[in-house]
């Protein structure tokens, strides 16, 4: 089974996450625990949910 870190889609998800963090760094301080956090967690979730499927 291939390592998921070699998958092109996972690499793109990591690029997206880095971009999201750069963009949200410019958000106002009042959004630190609101919209900023929610967007960052959603971006991390995309990469986190890419993994090999194991047969049962």
NULUM-362833 format. One line per field, with one value per residue: residue in one letter; z, x, y of N, C-alpha, C, O in turn; residue number from 1. Coordinates in steps of 0.02 Angstrom, whole numbers, plus 32768, in hexadecimal, padded with zeros to 4 digits. Example, Ala and Ser with C-alpha at 12.3 -4.5 7.8 and 13.67 -1.06 7.14 Angstrom:
// NULUM-362833
code: [a  s]
n_pz: [8186  8162]
n_px: [8294  8282]
n_py: [7EE4  7F90]
ca_pz: [8186  8165]
ca_px: [8267  82AC]
ca_py: [7F1F  7FCB]
c_pz: [8186  818A]
c_px: [8294  8285]
c_py: [7F5B  8002]
o_pz: [81A7  8192]
o_px: [82C8  829E]
o_py: [7F5A  8039]
pos: [1  2]
END
This chain:
// NULUM-362833
code: [x  x  x  x  x  x  x  x  x  x  x  x  x  x  x  x  x  x  x  x  x  x  x  x  x  x  x  x  x  x  x  x  x  x  x  x  x  x  x  x  x  x  x  x  x  x  x  x  x  x  x  x  x  x  x  x]
n_pz: [8000  7FD6  801F  8066  8065  7FF0  7F93  7F16  7F2D  7FB8  7FCA  7F8B  7FE0  8052  8022  800F  8095  80CC  8083  80AD  8134  8124  80EA  814B  81B3  81A6  81D5  8242  82F2  833F  8305  8323  8370  8333  8299  8257  8299  827C  81F0  81DF  8223  81D0  815A  8184  81A0  8123  80ED  8152  8144  80D9  80B6  80AA  807B  80D8  80C5  810D]
n_px: [802A  801B  806D  800D  803E  8080  8021  7FDB  7F68  7F68  7FDB  7FB3  7F4C  7F93  7FDA  7F6D  7F43  7FB1  7FA8  7F2A  7F46  7FA2  7F4F  7EEB  7F34  7F32  7EB8  7E4A  7E6E  7E00  7DC3  7E0D  7DEA  7D78  7D39  7DB7  7DF8  7D9D  7DA4  7E2A  7E2D  7DD8  7E22  7E91  7E4F  7E2E  7EA9  7EC5  7E65  7E88  7EBD  7EFB  7E86  7E54  7E32  7DA9]
n_py: [7FC5  806E  80FD  817C  81FB  820A  821D  8283  82D1  82DE  832B  83A0  83C4  83E5  8454  84A9  84B7  84FC  8573  85A2  85BC  8625  8687  8698  86CB  8753  8778  87D4  87ED  87D4  8769  86FB  8689  8666  8670  8666  85F9  8593  8588  8564  84E8  849F  8499  844D  83D8  83A6  8374  831A  82B9  826E  81D6  812E  80B0  802A  7F7E  7F26]
ca_pz: [8000  7FD2  8055  8052  805C  7FAB  7F68  7EFE  7F4D  7FFC  7FC3  7F7B  801D  807E  8005  801F  80DC  80D6  8066  80DA  816F  8111  80DF  818A  81E0  819F  81F2  827F  8331  835A  82E5  8334  8388  830F  8253  8247  82B3  8259  81AD  81E5  8234  8195  812C  81A1  819B  80DE  80E9  8185  812F  809F  80CF  8087  8092  80E8  80BE  814D]
ca_px: [8000  8043  806A  7FDF  8065  8096  7FE7  7FD9  7F30  7F7D  800A  7F8B  7F27  7FC4  7FE4  7F31  7F45  7FE3  7F8C  7EF5  7F66  7FBD  7F18  7EC7  7F60  7F20  7E76  7E4C  7E78  7DBE  7DAF  7E3E  7DC9  7D39  7D3E  7DFC  7E03  7D72  7DBF  7E68  7E1D  7DBB  7E59  7EB7  7E24  7E32  7EE6  7EC1  7E36  7EA3  7EE5  7EEB  7E4C  7E66  7DF9  7D91]
ca_py: [8000  80AC  812D  81B1  823A  820B  822C  82C9  82F3  82F0  8362  83DC  83D6  8406  8496  84CF  84C7  8531  85B0  85B8  85D9  8667  86B5  86A6  86F2  8799  8784  87FC  87C8  87C0  872A  86C7  864C  865F  865D  8651  85B6  8564  857F  853E  84A3  847F  848B  8415  839D  838B  834B  82E5  8285  8249  819F  80F0  808B  7FE4  7F50  7F0A]
c_pz: [8000  800F  803E  8047  8015  7F7B  7F56  7F21  7F95  7FFA  7FB5  7FB9  804E  8064  8015  8068  80EA  80BC  8093  8118  8160  810A  8121  81BD  81DD  81BB  8231  82BE  834D  833C  82F6  8348  8366  82C9  8240  825C  828C  8213  81AF  81F6  81F9  8163  8144  8199  8156  80D9  8119  816F  80F0  80BB  80AA  80A5  809D  80E1  8102  814E]
c_px: [802D  8039  803D  8004  8080  805D  7FE6  7FA1  7F42  7FAD  7FE5  7F64  7F55  7FD3  7FA9  7F31  7F76  7FC9  7F55  7F12  7F83  7F86  7EF7  7EF3  7F4F  7EDB  7E7D  7E51  7E35  7DA6  7DDD  7E1E  7D86  7D44  7D84  7E09  7DDB  7D8D  7DFF  7E5B  7E00  7DF2  7E83  7E90  7E28  7E6F  7EE2  7E95  7E4C  7ED2  7ED1  7EAE  7E62  7E28  7DE8  7D98]
c_py: [803E  80D8  8168  81F3  8240  821B  8276  82F0  8308  832B  83A4  83F3  83FA  844C  84C4  84E5  8500  8574  85CD  85D9  861E  869B  86C9  86CA  873D  87A9  87AE  87D0  87B0  877E  86F0  8685  8640  8644  8644  8609  8582  8555  8555  84F5  847D  846D  844F  83D4  837D  835C  8310  82AB  8260  8214  8160  80CD  8043  7FB8  7F32  7EBF]
o_pz: [8025  802F  8007  8022  8001  7F3F  7F81  7F30  7FAB  8024  7FD0  7FC3  8071  808B  8027  8078  8110  80DC  809F  812E  8188  8121  812C  81EE  820D  81B9  8252  82BE  836F  8358  82DB  8332  837B  82BF  821C  8235  827D  81FD  8186  81DA  81EF  8145  811C  818D  8150  80C3  8109  8186  80D6  80D3  808D  80E2  8071  80F5  812C  8180]
o_px: [805E  8005  8048  7FEB  8096  806A  7FEF  7FA9  7F2D  7FA9  7FF7  7F5B  7F40  7FD8  7FB2  7F21  7F67  7FD3  7F53  7EF9  7F7E  7F8D  7EE9  7ED9  7F5C  7EC6  7EB1  7E3C  7E33  7D79  7DD5  7E34  7D60  7D57  7D8A  7E22  7DF4  7D8E  7E09  7E7C  7E0E  7DF0  7E95  7EAD  7E26  7E68  7EFB  7E9D  7E27  7F08  7E9B  7EA5  7E7F  7DF2  7E14  7D87]
o_py: [8042  80D8  8182  821E  8276  8226  82A1  832B  833D  8359  83D8  842F  8429  847B  84FE  851E  852E  85A8  860A  860D  864C  86D3  8703  86E5  8761  87E3  87AD  8797  877D  875F  86B9  8650  8614  860A  8612  85E1  854C  851B  8529  84C9  8442  8437  8424  839F  8340  8323  82D9  8272  8237  8223  815D  80CD  8023  7FCC  7F28  7E9F]
pos: [1  2  3  4  5  6  7  8  9  10  11  12  13  14  15  16  17  18  19  20  21  22  23  24  25  26  27  28  29  30  31  32  33  34  35  36  37  38  39  40  41  42  43  44  45  46  47  48  49  50  51  52  53  54  55  56]
END
